[in-house]
Amino acid sequence: MGEESSGQILSHACSTTYSLDEEFLVASIRKTIIEIKDCQDVVTCVTLAEITHIKSTSNWYYKSCNTCTTEVVSDFGIWYCRNCEK
């Protein structure tokens, strides 16, 4: 009892460890769209969704410039960006 011990007492809390994917998809706080919409705090949200149908009767996309992402127009069969003139 009067001797010095070179050993250390180590303690640790038992916790669940997750992979990065599991932490993001399983352990993160989840909110419904309504809860996010009604949130008064500034937060960063990521939406995980499954596409079940694509409505092809309307233009939900547009052709864009590879440089500035502005919509391009067809001028005599050649696509042209009016914003960056490419």
Rosetta silent file (secondary structure, phi, psi, omega in degrees, C-alpha in Angstrom):
SEQUENCE: MGEESSGQILSHACSTTYSLDEEFLVASIRKTIIEIKDCQDVVTCVTLAEITHIKSTSNWYYKSCNTCTTEVVSDFGIWYCRNCEK
SCORE:     score description
SCORE:     0.000 S_00000001
   1 L     0.000  -27.677  178.858    0.000    0.000    0.000 S_00000001
   2 L   -85.661   -1.247 -177.669    2.925    2.297    0.553 S_00000001
   3 L   -89.363  145.651  175.136    4.348    1.511   -2.893 S_00000001
   4 L   -78.160  141.052  179.650    3.839    3.702   -5.932 S_00000001
   5 L  -105.175  135.707  176.979    2.011    2.020   -8.772 S_00000001
   6 L   -87.265   -7.765 -179.751    3.002    2.554  -12.373 S_00000001
   7 L   -79.472  154.273  178.156   -0.401    1.362  -13.544 S_00000001
   8 L  -117.460  145.760  175.258   -3.166    3.779  -14.453 S_00000001
   9 L   -88.748  120.804 -179.606   -6.831    3.373  -13.888 S_00000001
  10 L  -109.275  132.979  175.970   -8.621    3.767  -17.201 S_00000001
  11 L  -129.778  149.299  177.432  -12.305    4.334  -17.439 S_00000001
  12 L  -151.335  146.898  177.819  -14.497    4.774  -20.453 S_00000001
  13 L   -81.832  141.413  176.836  -18.169    5.101  -21.065 S_00000001
  14 L   -75.483  119.457 -179.776  -19.815    2.365  -23.054 S_00000001
  15 L  -136.431  155.794  178.878  -21.024    3.954  -26.273 S_00000001
  16 L   -85.410  134.017  176.327  -22.270    2.739  -29.598 S_00000001
  17 L  -106.933  142.722 -178.206  -19.977    3.369  -32.523 S_00000001
  18 L  -124.863  150.641  169.616  -21.299    3.840  -36.038 S_00000001
  19 L   -71.282  167.698 -179.770  -19.705    3.878  -39.446 S_00000001
  20 H   -58.711  -43.236  178.572  -19.939    7.185  -41.279 S_00000001
  21 H   -62.480  -46.553 -179.361  -22.878    5.905  -43.345 S_00000001
  22 H   -64.266  -40.811  179.924  -24.688    4.583  -40.286 S_00000001
  23 H   -61.126  -41.503 -178.634  -24.049    7.778  -38.353 S_00000001
  24 H   -72.153  -45.609 -173.205  -25.512    9.834  -41.167 S_00000001
  25 H   -89.557  -26.928 -173.601  -28.446    7.590  -42.035 S_00000001
  26 H  -109.097  -48.198 -170.964  -29.299    5.941  -38.714 S_00000001
  27 H   -86.670  -11.292 -179.182  -28.007    7.958  -35.778 S_00000001
  28 L   -72.341  152.574  175.573  -28.873   11.454  -37.055 S_00000001
  29 L   -68.071  133.701 -179.560  -31.890   13.332  -35.775 S_00000001
  30 L  -109.068  144.277  177.115  -34.757   12.947  -38.226 S_00000001
  31 L  -135.965  149.210  174.363  -37.463   15.479  -38.968 S_00000001
  32 L   -79.145  166.547  177.297  -40.488   15.432  -41.224 S_00000001
  33 H   -58.267  -40.699  178.845  -40.891   18.022  -43.968 S_00000001
  34 H   -62.219  -43.403  178.887  -43.499   19.777  -41.800 S_00000001
  35 H   -63.187  -39.485  177.580  -41.087   19.900  -38.832 S_00000001
  36 H   -67.249  -43.654 -179.427  -38.354   21.380  -41.039 S_00000001
  37 H   -61.363  -39.521 -177.829  -40.789   23.878  -42.556 S_00000001
  38 H   -84.786   -3.785 -176.192  -41.998   24.995  -39.109 S_00000001
  39 L   -66.346  132.581  179.838  -38.471   25.196  -37.616 S_00000001
  40 L   -93.862  -15.692 -179.206  -37.590   28.636  -36.272 S_00000001
  41 L   -88.632  155.369  173.700  -33.850   27.912  -35.881 S_00000001
  42 L   -82.071  120.687 -178.304  -31.240   28.121  -38.607 S_00000001
  43 L  -137.996  160.735  172.977  -30.237   24.528  -39.356 S_00000001
  44 L  -102.412  129.241 -178.034  -28.574   22.531  -42.085 S_00000001
  45 L  -123.636  146.277  174.053  -30.787   19.787  -43.489 S_00000001
  46 L  -124.068  133.157 -179.250  -30.115   16.936  -45.850 S_00000001
  47 L  -103.382  126.792  173.993  -32.977   15.209  -47.612 S_00000001
  48 L  -107.432  119.812 -175.057  -32.847   11.513  -48.289 S_00000001
  49 L  -139.469  160.377  174.981  -35.499   10.553  -50.799 S_00000001
  50 L  -116.170  124.693  177.784  -36.442    7.832  -53.199 S_00000001
  51 L   -79.216  120.551 -178.433  -37.574    8.877  -56.673 S_00000001
  52 L  -108.107  -17.649 -178.266  -40.655    6.837  -57.489 S_00000001
  53 L  -160.235  141.140  174.372  -41.903    8.641  -60.588 S_00000001
  54 L  -116.480  121.324  178.910  -40.678   11.228  -63.073 S_00000001
  55 L   -81.152  111.653 -174.185  -43.304   13.398  -64.670 S_00000001
  56 L   -97.542    3.727 -178.909  -42.138   13.687  -68.262 S_00000001
  57 L   -85.608  -12.274  177.895  -44.933   15.893  -69.593 S_00000001
  58 L  -124.314  158.610 -179.484  -43.387   19.116  -68.260 S_00000001
  59 L   -84.124   94.506  177.764  -39.895   20.543  -68.497 S_00000001
  60 L   -92.351    6.638 -178.882  -38.444   19.960  -65.026 S_00000001
  61 L  -139.297  168.447  171.571  -34.949   20.396  -66.412 S_00000001
  62 L  -149.557  155.444  177.282  -33.115   22.713  -68.767 S_00000001
  63 L   -78.607  130.829 -175.183  -29.940   22.572  -70.807 S_00000001
  64 E  -125.976  160.216  178.313  -27.285   24.650  -69.068 S_00000001
  65 L   -70.337  137.901  178.551  -23.889   26.104  -69.762 S_00000001
  66 L   -72.063  -17.183 -177.969  -20.970   24.019  -68.453 S_00000001
  67 L   -92.429  -49.520 -173.296  -19.208   27.210  -67.327 S_00000001
  68 L  -117.550   -1.877  179.541  -21.842   29.333  -65.573 S_00000001
  69 L    63.603   13.261  173.658  -24.869   26.962  -65.373 S_00000001
  70 L   -74.826  150.250  179.068  -27.148   29.523  -67.011 S_00000001
  71 E   -61.547  137.547  178.668  -29.751   28.130  -69.379 S_00000001
  72 L  -101.111  157.671  179.289  -28.503   27.880  -72.961 S_00000001
  73 E  -120.622  153.005  177.639  -30.493   28.534  -76.122 S_00000001
  74 E   -90.679  123.052  179.003  -30.337   26.862  -79.494 S_00000001
  75 E  -121.348  100.919 -177.305  -29.256   29.225  -82.227 S_00000001
  76 L    57.026   41.849  176.862  -29.447   27.492  -85.630 S_00000001
  77 L    83.982   -0.389  178.529  -28.750   24.110  -84.009 S_00000001
  78 E  -112.627  128.786 -179.504  -25.810   25.358  -81.926 S_00000001
  79 E   -77.941  133.456 -173.006  -26.249   25.737  -78.161 S_00000001
  80 E  -136.040  136.942  176.451  -25.238   29.183  -76.953 S_00000001
  81 L   -99.778  117.978  179.581  -24.944   30.802  -73.501 S_00000001
  82 L   -73.638  -23.910 -177.744  -26.030   34.419  -73.529 S_00000001
  83 L   -73.154  -53.707 -178.313  -24.529   35.007  -70.075 S_00000001
  84 L  -105.526    4.554  174.589  -20.887   34.078  -70.693 S_00000001
  85 L    57.795   41.751  177.385  -21.154   34.125  -74.504 S_00000001
  86 L  -114.851    0.000    0.000  -19.802   30.611  -74.997 S_00000001
